[in-house]
Amino acid sequence: MEEINMTDITLAPDSIVGDIAARLPGAADVFRRAGISFCCGGNATLADAAAKAGMDLPALTAELQSLIDRAGRDAPAETPALIDHILTRYHDTHREELGWLIGLAERVEMVHGDHDEAPLGLTEALVALRDDLELHMSKEETVLFPAILQGAGAMLAGPIRVMQAEHEDTGQLLRRIEHVTHGLTLPVGACGSWTALYTGLRKLCDDVVAHIHLEEEVLFPRVLAA
């Protein structure tokens, strides 16, 4: 099969499932629906994962390619508007959602901790994600984004590499959340709180991937090319 690229997102038989899930908005949902693990089984290749799930590899690749084709299509054309979009759509939203999700995770772990499918360790993982994102977003808000708006351009190659390394760390935390929640799979008869928790987590995790993608594939290349 021919290799398909969009910058550093690659869809080929030997592409790693976990890398795709961490970088391509919507891929996690595709994998969840297909029963493909991208946390514990995240080191599997696309070909092996498709075979294990009983899926047609070209069909799976085509579905993922459609996500690549859509990703970033509606990003604001002007950099100030793009930064404002990142701040309001992602920074503010992550802070708000993590606040109530951590509380809800604590409740579910406390009430259902003896259940075989309880998300033990979820609260700790969410606190780690909150702290990771807060530090990262603060750097962007106080240093990187103001420098971009002042026209620093190519001089920001070093700081941008730091942000990209931190994005990798964030991706590992998302895998940890997937792991402790068994792929965000609800047990039969899950209560309303447990259901609300996983619904919120699904949106949060997908939002974080979309946030990272927008910076990695749209904002940072635009800045460095200026």
C-alpha positions as CSV (number, residue, x, y, z in Angstrom):
1,M,0.0,0.0,0.0
2,E,1.2,3.5,-0.8
3,E,2.3,5.6,2.1
4,I,0.0,8.6,2.8
5,N,1.5,11.7,4.5
6,M,0.3,14.9,5.9
7,T,3.4,16.5,7.4
8,D,4.4,13.9,10.0
9,I,1.1,12.1,10.2
10,T,1.7,8.9,8.2
11,L,-0.8,6.2,7.3
12,A,1.0,3.0,6.2
13,P,0.7,-0.6,7.2
14,D,3.6,-0.2,9.6
15,S,2.3,3.0,11.1
16,I,1.9,2.8,14.9
17,V,-1.6,3.0,16.2
18,G,-0.8,4.9,19.4
19,D,1.0,7.6,17.4
20,I,-1.9,8.1,15.1
21,A,-4.4,8.3,18.0
22,A,-2.2,10.9,19.7
23,R,-1.8,13.1,16.7
24,L,-4.9,12.8,14.5
25,P,-8.2,14.3,15.7
26,G,-11.0,11.8,15.6
27,A,-8.7,8.7,15.2
28,A,-9.2,7.7,18.8
29,D,-12.9,7.4,18.2
30,V,-12.4,5.4,15.0
31,F,-10.1,3.0,17.0
32,R,-12.6,2.7,19.9
33,R,-15.5,1.9,17.6
34,A,-13.3,-0.8,15.9
35,G,-12.2,-2.3,19.2
36,I,-8.6,-1.4,18.5
37,S,-6.5,-0.6,21.6
38,F,-4.2,2.4,21.4
39,C,-3.1,2.5,25.0
40,C,-1.9,-1.0,26.0
41,G,-1.8,-2.1,22.4
42,G,-0.6,1.3,21.2
43,N,2.6,-0.1,19.8
44,A,0.8,-2.3,17.3
45,T,1.1,-1.5,13.6
46,L,-2.0,-0.4,11.7
47,A,-1.9,-3.6,9.7
48,D,-1.7,-5.8,12.8
49,A,-4.4,-3.9,14.7
50,A,-6.8,-4.1,11.7
51,A,-6.2,-7.8,11.3
52,K,-6.8,-8.4,15.1
53,A,-10.0,-6.4,15.0
54,G,-11.2,-8.2,11.8
55,M,-11.2,-5.0,9.8
56,D,-10.3,-4.4,6.2
57,L,-7.0,-2.4,6.3
58,P,-7.8,-0.3,3.2
59,A,-11.2,0.6,4.6
60,L,-9.6,1.6,8.0
61,T,-6.9,3.6,6.3
62,A,-9.5,5.4,4.1
63,E,-11.5,6.4,7.2
64,L,-8.4,7.8,8.9
65,Q,-7.4,9.6,5.7
66,S,-10.8,11.3,5.7
67,L,-9.9,12.7,9.1
68,I,-6.6,14.0,7.8
69,D,-8.4,15.7,4.9
70,R,-10.7,17.4,7.3
71,A,-8.2,18.3,10.1
72,G,-7.4,22.0,10.2
73,R,-9.6,22.8,7.2
74,D,-11.5,25.4,9.2
75,A,-8.6,27.0,11.0
76,P,-8.7,30.8,10.9
77,A,-6.5,32.2,8.1
78,E,-5.1,35.0,10.2
79,T,-2.6,34.1,12.9
80,P,-4.1,36.4,15.6
81,A,-7.5,34.9,15.0
82,L,-6.0,31.4,15.1
83,I,-4.4,32.1,18.5
84,D,-7.6,33.6,19.9
85,H,-9.4,30.4,18.7
86,I,-6.9,28.2,20.5
87,L,-7.2,30.2,23.7
88,T,-11.0,30.2,23.8
89,R,-11.8,26.9,22.3
90,Y,-9.1,24.8,23.9
91,H,-7.2,26.5,26.8
92,D,-10.4,27.8,28.5
93,T,-12.3,24.7,27.8
94,H,-9.6,22.3,29.1
95,R,-9.4,24.2,32.4
96,E,-13.2,24.2,32.9
97,E,-13.7,20.6,32.0
98,L,-10.8,19.2,34.0
99,G,-12.1,20.9,37.1
100,W,-15.4,19.0,37.1
101,L,-14.0,15.8,35.6
102,I,-11.5,15.4,38.4
103,G,-14.2,15.7,41.0
104,L,-16.4,13.2,39.2
105,A,-13.6,10.8,38.8
106,E,-12.9,10.9,42.6
107,R,-16.6,10.1,43.2
108,V,-16.7,7.2,40.8
109,E,-13.5,5.7,42.2
110,M,-14.7,6.1,45.7
111,V,-18.2,4.6,45.1
112,H,-17.2,1.9,42.6
113,G,-13.6,1.1,43.6
114,D,-14.5,-2.6,44.2
115,H,-15.9,-3.1,40.7
116,D,-13.8,-5.2,38.4
117,E,-13.9,-2.5,35.7
118,A,-13.4,0.5,38.1
119,P,-11.1,3.2,36.6
120,L,-8.6,3.0,39.5
121,G,-5.9,5.6,39.2
122,L,-8.1,7.9,36.9
123,T,-8.2,10.8,39.4
124,E,-4.4,10.7,39.7
125,A,-4.0,10.6,35.9
126,L,-6.4,13.5,35.4
127,V,-4.6,15.6,38.0
128,A,-1.3,14.9,36.2
129,L,-2.9,15.9,32.9
130,R,-4.3,19.1,34.5
131,D,-0.9,20.1,35.9
132,D,0.8,19.2,32.6
133,L,-1.6,21.3,30.5
134,E,-1.7,24.2,32.9
135,L,2.1,24.6,32.8
136,H,2.2,24.2,29.0
137,M,-0.7,26.6,28.3
138,S,0.7,29.2,30.7
139,K,4.0,29.1,28.7
140,E,2.1,29.7,25.5
141,E,-0.1,32.4,27.0
142,T,2.7,34.4,28.6
143,V,5.7,33.8,26.3
144,L,5.1,32.0,23.0
145,F,1.9,33.5,21.7
146,P,2.9,37.1,22.6
147,A,6.2,36.5,20.7
148,I,4.3,35.2,17.7
149,L,2.0,38.2,17.6
150,Q,5.1,40.5,17.8
151,G,6.4,38.8,14.6
152,A,9.3,36.8,16.1
153,G,8.8,34.2,13.4
154,A,11.8,31.9,12.8
155,M,13.5,33.0,16.0
156,L,10.9,30.8,17.8
157,A,12.2,27.5,16.5
158,G,13.8,26.6,19.8
159,P,10.7,27.4,22.0
160,I,8.5,25.6,19.5
161,R,10.6,22.5,19.8
162,V,10.1,22.7,23.5
163,M,6.3,22.9,23.0
164,Q,6.4,19.9,20.7
165,A,8.3,17.8,23.2
166,E,5.7,18.7,25.8
167,H,3.0,17.7,23.4
168,E,4.6,14.2,23.4
169,D,4.3,14.1,27.2
170,T,0.7,15.1,27.0
171,G,0.0,12.2,24.5
172,Q,1.5,9.8,27.0
173,L,-0.9,11.0,29.7
174,L,-3.9,10.5,27.3
175,R,-2.8,6.9,26.8
176,R,-2.7,6.5,30.6
177,I,-6.3,7.7,30.8
178,E,-7.3,5.3,28.1
179,H,-5.6,2.5,29.9
180,V,-7.1,3.0,33.4
181,T,-10.6,3.4,31.9
182,H,-10.3,0.2,29.7
183,G,-10.5,2.3,26.6
184,L,-13.3,4.4,28.0
185,T,-15.6,1.4,27.9
186,L,-18.5,1.5,30.4
187,P,-19.5,-1.6,32.2
188,V,-23.0,-3.0,31.9
189,G,-25.3,-1.1,34.2
190,A,-23.0,1.8,34.8
191,C,-24.6,4.6,36.9
192,G,-25.2,8.1,35.6
193,S,-22.1,9.5,37.2
194,W,-19.9,6.9,35.6
195,T,-21.6,7.4,32.2
196,A,-21.2,11.2,32.5
197,L,-17.6,10.8,33.4
198,Y,-16.7,8.8,30.4
199,T,-18.7,11.0,28.1
200,G,-16.8,14.0,29.4
201,L,-13.5,12.2,29.2
202,R,-14.1,11.2,25.6
203,K,-14.7,14.8,24.6
204,L,-11.7,16.1,26.7
205,C,-9.3,13.6,25.2
206,D,-10.5,14.2,21.6
207,D,-10.2,18.0,22.3
208,V,-6.7,17.8,23.5
209,V,-5.6,15.8,20.4
210,A,-7.3,18.4,18.2
211,H,-5.6,21.2,20.1
212,I,-2.2,19.7,19.7
213,H,-2.9,19.0,16.0
214,L,-3.9,22.6,15.3
215,E,-0.6,23.9,16.8
216,E,1.6,21.2,15.3
217,E,0.2,21.2,11.8
218,V,-1.1,24.7,11.3
219,L,0.2,27.3,13.8
220,F,3.8,26.3,14.2
221,P,4.5,25.7,10.5
222,R,2.9,29.0,9.7
223,V,5.0,30.8,12.3
224,L,8.3,29.2,11.2
225,A,7.6,29.9,7.5
226,A,7.0,33.6,8.2
